[in-house]
Amino acid sequence: MVSGKSGVWTVLVASALLAGTLSATPAQAMPLPLPASRTAPAVQPAATTATAILSQPGNSTTNRYGVSTSTKFRVTATGTKLSYQWQSRTPKAKKWTSIKGAKSASYTAKGSKWPSGTKFRVIVTGKRGKITSAAATLTVRFPSKTPAADAQKAFGLTGLRQGVDLSAYQWAPKKKVKLAAVKSWAGSKGFVVLRAASGAKPINQSYVNACSGKKAKTGSKPVDKDCAYATLADQVTSAKLGLGHYWFNGWIDTIDTTPGNVFSAGYTPTATANQFFAWLVKDGNLTKTDTDPIVLDVEKGRAWTASASGKKYKLSLRAWNAAEVSEFLVAIKAKLAAGGYPANLYVYMGANAANVIEAGEYVWAPVAPLARLWVASWGKDNGRIPDSQPLTGPWAEWSIWQYSSNLRISGSGVDALDADIAKADAWTPRADG
């Protein structure tokens, strides 16, 4: 059977062959139709997206000094084969300038590079157009000129005064601090706390004198009078600024675990107190009417090496503990009282150290009744008052607060300075002594 439709014919022929009713001879065979030709679909060009900005860069703030000294500007864009070019315009510039190498969707601006008020924008280019973002402004925070007023406003305090603490490091051969500039910044109620001496260097150790830049060596006692103390004390007194004095805790027999005490030579907290008193009177201009803060700086020091009997020892100076600090405070108070001097005693330490608790008690609880607290708490250490007041552990409050190590004072002749604020009664001895 033959059908006019080739497809049906093919099926019938195949069926007959299988049934044996049709012989497939050359004469009878009919060619099978060729499949219809098909044309391959054309390749369509990829779709492109119009260049557009979805989110603009926003204004941002960073610090000139301390931590968090950079900030990132970002843009989110859509489009095809996008490229970016960031531009800047400083406050004094009249036109925008492309930033070399700033060719991604974000740009990190450093507070040390750009002046406050600089504007940034980005040009986004794609296959379907170019678009320029909105401008974003960078604010760079510099150290405050009015930290006492800032703290009063932030925390509801009154009567605060501002000052700095200085040592031989601000009396180097080519960089000597200028007290006139310090006074101009601090004001008539300003103050300076000076390092009188340190016990951080072991006996018979070579070091470089910070004031002269020349080699020096400690003697048979682990004490090192600050080479700028007497000079700076005279200048602070002449400038009519408030004056304070501190001693950096140092090598004593209870820290020196070596045979024969090769680091401390058996020195004690009491011996330290006696030496401190002598230098307070001789070099610190302390009089019997002065109520200057007299401070023990409680901090760890560096590692040192010493040799004895052919053996070398290496030991790190740890911070004094509560018992050692208490011995010092009792001894210095007795020495001051015997000489007829008021005792306005302090300890200095970081806020975290002041707040340490062991066995459910503050480790400094025995010290709190003996001395007031000068506490270090720097926040972002940007020369500005941190956002919160420091922890004080067993002390009810701080009396002096070192709020930054990154103060800059124009015309001071030095770079970074330790910056402090003090309560109104910080120079008034406590009623309990």
C-alpha positions as CSV (number, residue, x, y, z in Angstrom):
1,M,0.0,0.0,0.0
2,V,1.3,3.3,-1.0
3,S,0.3,6.5,0.7
4,G,0.7,9.9,-0.8
5,K,2.4,11.0,2.4
6,S,5.9,9.9,2.5
7,G,5.9,9.4,6.2
8,V,2.9,7.0,6.1
9,W,4.5,5.1,3.1
10,T,7.7,4.5,4.9
11,V,5.8,3.0,7.9
12,L,3.7,0.7,5.7
13,V,6.7,-0.5,3.7
14,A,8.6,-1.3,6.8
15,S,5.7,-3.2,8.2
16,A,5.4,-5.3,5.0
17,L,9.0,-6.2,5.0
18,L,8.8,-7.4,8.5
19,A,5.7,-9.5,7.6
20,G,7.4,-11.1,4.5
21,T,4.7,-9.8,2.1
22,L,6.9,-7.4,0.2
23,S,10.3,-8.1,-1.3
24,A,12.7,-5.3,-1.3
25,T,14.0,-5.4,-4.9
26,P,15.9,-2.6,-6.5
27,A,13.0,-2.0,-8.8
28,Q,10.6,-1.8,-6.0
29,A,12.7,0.2,-3.5
30,M,11.9,3.8,-3.2
31,P,14.4,6.2,-1.7
32,L,13.6,7.4,1.8
33,P,13.1,11.1,2.0
34,L,16.0,13.2,3.4
35,P,15.3,15.1,6.6
36,A,14.4,18.7,6.1
37,S,17.4,21.0,6.3
38,R,17.6,23.2,9.5
39,T,19.3,26.5,9.8
40,A,21.4,27.2,13.0
41,P,20.0,30.1,15.1
42,A,21.9,33.3,14.9
43,V,24.1,34.3,17.9
44,Q,22.4,37.2,19.7
45,P,24.6,40.0,21.2
46,A,24.7,40.0,25.0
47,A,22.4,42.4,26.7
48,T,24.0,45.5,28.2
49,T,22.8,47.4,31.2
50,A,22.7,51.1,31.5
51,T,25.4,52.6,33.8
52,A,23.7,53.8,37.0
53,I,24.7,54.4,40.6
54,L,22.6,52.5,43.2
55,S,24.1,54.0,46.4
56,Q,26.2,57.1,46.7
57,P,29.3,57.6,48.8
58,G,28.5,59.2,52.2
59,N,30.3,61.8,54.3
60,S,32.7,60.2,56.8
61,T,35.0,61.1,59.7
62,T,38.4,59.9,60.8
63,N,41.2,60.8,63.2
64,R,44.5,62.5,62.4
65,Y,46.3,60.6,65.2
66,G,45.8,57.5,67.2
67,V,43.6,54.6,66.0
68,S,41.0,54.8,63.3
69,T,43.0,57.2,61.1
70,S,41.5,56.2,57.8
71,T,38.0,55.8,56.4
72,K,36.5,54.2,53.3
73,F,34.2,55.9,50.7
74,R,32.1,53.4,48.7
75,V,29.8,53.5,45.7
76,T,27.5,50.8,44.4
77,A,26.9,50.9,40.7
78,T,25.2,48.8,38.0
79,G,26.1,48.4,34.3
80,T,28.3,46.5,31.9
81,K,32.1,46.4,32.1
82,L,32.3,49.1,34.8
83,S,35.4,51.1,35.6
84,Y,36.0,53.6,38.4
85,Q,38.0,56.7,38.9
86,W,37.9,58.6,42.2
87,Q,38.5,62.3,42.3
88,S,39.3,64.7,45.2
89,R,38.9,68.4,45.8
90,T,40.6,69.9,48.8
91,P,39.0,72.9,50.6
92,K,41.3,75.4,48.7
93,A,41.2,73.7,45.3
94,K,39.0,75.1,42.5
95,K,38.7,71.9,40.5
96,W,38.5,68.2,40.9
97,T,41.7,66.1,40.5
98,S,41.8,62.4,39.7
99,I,43.5,60.3,42.4
100,K,46.3,58.1,41.1
101,G,45.5,54.4,41.4
102,A,42.0,54.9,42.9
103,K,40.2,52.7,40.4
104,S,37.9,50.5,42.4
105,A,34.4,50.8,43.9
106,S,35.8,52.1,47.1
107,Y,38.5,54.5,48.2
108,T,40.3,54.6,51.6
109,A,41.2,58.2,52.7
110,K,43.8,58.6,55.4
111,G,43.6,61.4,57.9
112,S,47.3,62.0,57.6
113,K,47.1,62.7,53.8
114,W,43.9,64.7,53.3
115,P,42.9,68.0,55.0
116,S,39.6,68.1,56.8
117,G,36.8,69.2,54.4
118,T,38.2,67.5,51.4
119,K,35.5,66.2,49.0
120,F,35.5,63.0,47.1
121,R,33.5,61.7,44.2
122,V,33.8,58.8,41.7
123,I,33.3,58.6,37.9
124,V,31.7,55.3,36.9
125,T,32.1,54.3,33.3
126,G,30.3,51.4,31.5
127,K,29.5,50.2,28.0
128,R,26.3,52.2,28.1
129,G,27.3,55.5,29.6
130,K,29.3,57.4,32.2
131,I,28.0,58.8,35.5
132,T,29.5,60.9,38.3
133,S,28.6,60.3,41.9
134,A,27.5,62.8,44.4
135,A,30.4,64.4,46.4
136,A,31.1,63.1,50.0
137,T,33.0,65.2,52.6
138,L,35.9,64.0,54.8
139,T,36.1,65.3,58.3
140,V,39.5,64.8,60.1
141,R,39.4,65.1,63.9
142,F,42.5,66.8,65.4
143,P,43.5,66.9,69.1
144,S,41.2,69.2,71.1
145,K,42.4,72.5,72.4
146,T,39.7,72.4,75.2
147,P,39.6,68.9,76.7
148,A,38.6,70.1,80.1
149,A,35.6,72.0,78.7
150,D,34.8,69.0,76.5
151,A,34.8,66.6,79.4
152,Q,32.6,68.9,81.5
153,K,30.1,69.1,78.7
154,A,30.2,65.3,78.0
155,F,30.0,64.1,81.6
156,G,28.3,66.9,83.6
157,L,31.5,67.7,85.5
158,T,32.7,71.1,86.8
159,G,36.0,72.7,87.7
160,L,38.2,70.6,85.5
161,R,41.7,71.8,84.5
162,Q,43.9,70.5,81.7
163,G,47.6,69.7,81.5
164,V,50.4,67.4,80.3
165,D,53.0,65.1,81.8
166,L,56.6,65.4,80.7
167,S,59.9,63.7,81.0
168,A,63.4,63.7,79.5
169,Y,61.8,62.4,76.3
170,Q,60.5,66.0,75.8
171,W,64.0,67.4,76.4
172,A,66.0,65.8,73.7
173,P,69.0,67.6,72.1
174,K,67.0,68.8,69.1
175,K,63.5,68.8,70.5
176,K,63.0,70.6,73.8
177,V,59.5,71.4,75.0
178,K,58.6,75.0,75.2
179,L,56.6,75.7,78.4
180,A,55.2,79.0,77.1
181,A,53.3,77.0,74.4
182,V,52.1,74.5,77.0
183,K,50.8,77.3,79.2
184,S,49.0,78.9,76.3
185,W,47.2,75.7,75.7
186,A,46.6,74.7,79.3
187,G,45.5,78.1,80.6
188,S,46.0,79.8,83.9
189,K,44.8,76.8,85.8
190,G,46.9,74.4,83.8
191,F,49.4,71.9,85.2
192,V,52.4,69.8,84.4
193,V,53.3,66.4,86.0
194,L,57.0,65.7,85.7
195,R,58.9,62.4,85.9
196,A,61.3,62.8,88.8
197,A,63.0,59.5,88.3
198,S,62.7,55.9,87.3
199,G,63.7,52.5,88.8
200,A,63.2,50.7,85.5
201,K,66.9,50.4,84.7
202,P,68.9,47.7,86.7
203,I,72.2,48.4,88.3
204,N,75.3,48.8,86.2
205,Q,73.5,49.1,82.9
206,S,74.5,51.1,79.9
207,Y,71.9,53.3,78.2
208,V,71.6,56.5,76.2
209,N,70.9,59.7,78.1
210,A,67.7,61.2,76.6
211,C,68.8,64.8,77.3
212,S,72.3,64.7,75.8
213,G,72.1,61.7,73.4
214,K,75.3,60.4,75.0
215,K,76.0,57.0,76.6
216,A,75.5,56.7,80.3
217,K,75.4,54.0,82.9
218,T,73.5,53.3,86.1
219,G,75.4,52.9,89.3
220,S,75.1,50.5,92.3
221,K,71.4,51.4,92.8
222,P,68.6,50.7,90.3
223,V,67.6,54.4,90.1
224,D,67.9,56.9,87.4
225,K,67.0,60.5,88.0
226,D,65.3,62.1,85.1
227,C,67.9,64.4,83.4
228,A,65.3,67.0,82.6
229,Y,63.5,67.0,86.0
230,A,65.3,69.9,87.8
231,T,65.2,72.2,84.7
232,L,61.6,71.5,83.9
233,A,60.6,71.9,87.5
234,D,62.1,75.4,87.5
235,Q,60.3,76.3,84.3
236,V,57.0,75.0,85.4
237,T,57.3,76.9,88.7
238,S,58.3,80.1,86.9
239,A,55.3,79.7,84.5
240,K,53.0,79.5,87.6
241,L,51.5,76.2,86.4
242,G,50.4,73.5,88.8
243,L,53.2,71.0,89.4
244,G,53.2,67.2,90.1
245,H,55.9,64.6,90.4
246,Y,56.0,60.9,89.5
247,W,58.4,58.0,90.0
248,F,58.3,55.0,87.6
249,N,58.3,51.8,89.8
250,G,61.4,49.7,89.3
251,W,63.8,46.9,90.3
252,I,63.4,45.8,93.9
253,D,64.4,42.7,95.8
254,T,61.0,41.0,95.5
255,I,61.1,41.2,91.7
256,D,64.7,40.2,91.3
257,T,64.8,36.4,91.4
258,T,68.5,36.1,90.5
259,P,71.1,34.8,92.9
260,G,72.7,37.8,94.6
261,N,70.1,40.2,93.1
262,V,72.1,41.1,90.1
263,F,69.4,43.5,88.8
264,S,68.2,45.2,92.0
265,A,71.1,44.9,94.5
266,G,68.5,44.3,97.1
267,Y,66.7,47.7,96.6
268,T,63.3,48.0,98.3
269,P,60.1,50.1,98.0
270,T,61.1,51.9,101.2
271,A,64.5,52.8,99.8
272,T,62.8,54.0,96.6
273,A,60.5,56.3,98.7
274,N,63.4,57.8,100.6
275,Q,65.3,58.6,97.4
276,F,62.2,60.1,95.8
277,F,61.7,62.4,98.8
278,A,65.3,63.6,98.6
279,W,64.9,64.6,94.9
280,L,61.5,66.1,95.4
281,V,63.0,68.6,97.8
282,K,66.3,69.1,96.1
283,D,65.2,69.3,92.4
284,G,61.4,69.4,92.4
285,N,61.0,72.7,94.2
286,L,58.7,71.1,96.8
287,T,58.0,73.3,99.7
288,K,56.2,72.8,103.0
289,T,53.2,74.7,101.6
290,D,53.0,72.8,98.4
291,T,50.2,70.2,97.9
292,D,51.7,68.8,94.6
293,P,50.5,65.3,93.6
294,I,53.3,62.8,94.4
295,V,52.8,59.8,92.3
296,L,54.0,56.2,92.0
297,D,53.7,55.1,88.3
298,V,52.8,51.4,88.5
299,E,53.7,49.8,85.1
300,K,55.7,47.0,83.8
301,G,59.1,47.7,82.1
302,R,61.3,46.0,79.5
303,A,63.5,42.9,79.7
304,W,67.2,43.3,80.7
305,T,70.2,41.0,80.8
306,A,72.9,40.9,83.4
307,S,75.9,38.6,84.1
308,A,77.2,37.3,87.4
309,S,79.8,34.6,88.2
310,G,80.1,33.8,84.5
311,K,76.3,33.2,84.0
312,K,74.0,35.4,82.0
313,Y,70.5,36.2,83.3
314,K,67.5,37.8,81.5
315,L,64.6,39.2,83.4
316,S,61.6,41.5,82.7
317,L,60.5,44.2,85.0
318,R,56.9,43.5,86.2
319,A,54.7,46.1,87.6
320,W,54.7,46.4,91.4
321,N,52.0,44.5,93.2
322,A,49.7,45.9,95.9
323,A,51.9,45.0,98.8
324,E,55.0,46.6,97.2
325,V,53.0,49.7,96.3
326,S,51.6,50.0,99.8
327,E,55.0,49.7,101.4
328,F,56.2,52.6,99.2
329,L,53.2,54.8,100.0
330,V,53.5,54.3,103.7
331,A,57.2,55.1,103.6
332,I,56.8,58.2,101.5
333,K,54.0,59.5,103.6
334,A,56.1,59.0,106.8
335,K,59.0,60.8,105.1
336,L,56.9,63.8,104.1
337,A,55.2,64.0,107.5
338,A,58.6,63.9,109.3
339,G,59.7,66.8,107.2
340,G,56.5,68.8,107.6
341,Y,55.3,68.4,104.0
342,P,51.7,67.7,103.0
343,A,51.1,64.3,101.5
344,N,49.0,64.4,98.4
345,L,49.7,60.8,97.3
346,Y,48.7,59.1,94.0
347,V,49.2,56.0,92.0
348,Y,49.2,56.0,88.2
349,M,48.0,53.0,86.2
350,G,45.8,52.0,83.3
351,A,42.1,51.7,83.7
352,N,42.2,48.0,82.9
353,A,44.9,47.4,85.5
354,A,42.9,49.3,88.1
355,N,39.9,47.2,87.5
356,V,41.5,43.8,87.9
357,I,39.6,41.4,90.2
358,E,41.0,38.2,91.8
359,A,39.1,35.9,94.1
360,G,36.1,38.3,93.9
361,E,38.1,41.3,95.2
362,Y,39.8,44.2,93.5
363,V,43.5,43.6,93.7
364,W,44.2,47.3,94.4
365,A,41.7,47.5,97.3
366,P,44.5,47.7,99.9
367,V,46.0,50.7,98.0
368,A,42.9,52.7,97.4
369,P,42.7,54.1,101.0
370,L,46.4,55.1,100.8
371,A,46.5,57.1,97.5
372,R,44.3,58.7,94.9
373,L,44.1,57.5,91.3
374,W,45.7,59.0,88.3
375,V,44.3,56.7,85.6
376,A,45.2,56.2,81.9
377,S,42.3,55.6,79.5
378,W,42.9,56.7,75.9
379,G,39.9,55.5,73.9
380,K,40.9,56.1,70.3
381,D,44.0,58.0,71.5
382,N,43.3,60.8,69.1
383,G,44.1,63.7,71.4
384,R,40.4,64.1,72.4
385,I,38.3,63.1,75.4
386,P,37.0,59.5,74.9
387,D,33.3,58.8,74.8
388,S,33.2,57.3,78.3
389,Q,35.0,57.9,81.6
390,P,37.6,55.4,82.7
391,L,37.1,52.4,85.0
392,T,38.5,53.0,88.4
393,G,38.3,49.7,90.3
394,P,38.3,50.2,94.1
395,W,38.6,54.0,93.8
396,A,35.3,55.8,93.9
397,E,36.5,58.2,91.2
398,W,39.5,59.3,89.2
399,S,41.3,62.4,90.3
400,I,43.5,62.9,87.3
401,W,42.8,61.3,83.9
402,Q,45.4,60.8,81.2
403,Y,43.0,60.7,78.3
404,S,45.5,60.5,75.4
405,S,49.2,60.1,74.4
406,N,48.6,62.0,71.1
407,L,48.1,65.6,72.1
408,R,49.7,68.1,69.8
409,I,50.3,71.7,70.9
410,S,51.3,74.3,68.3
411,G,54.7,75.8,69.0
412,S,55.6,73.3,71.7
413,G,58.7,72.2,70.0
414,V,57.9,68.5,70.3
415,D,55.6,66.0,68.7
416,A,53.1,63.9,70.7
417,L,52.5,64.7,74.3
418,D,50.7,62.8,77.1
419,A,47.5,64.8,77.8
420,D,45.6,65.0,81.1
421,I,42.6,66.5,82.8
422,A,42.2,66.9,86.6
423,K,39.4,67.3,89.0
424,A,39.0,70.6,90.8
425,D,40.4,69.1,94.1
426,A,43.3,67.2,92.6
427,W,45.8,69.4,94.3
428,T,44.1,69.2,97.6
429,P,45.3,66.4,100.0
430,R,42.6,64.1,101.1
431,A,41.2,64.6,104.6
432,D,42.3,61.1,105.6
433,G,45.8,61.8,104.5
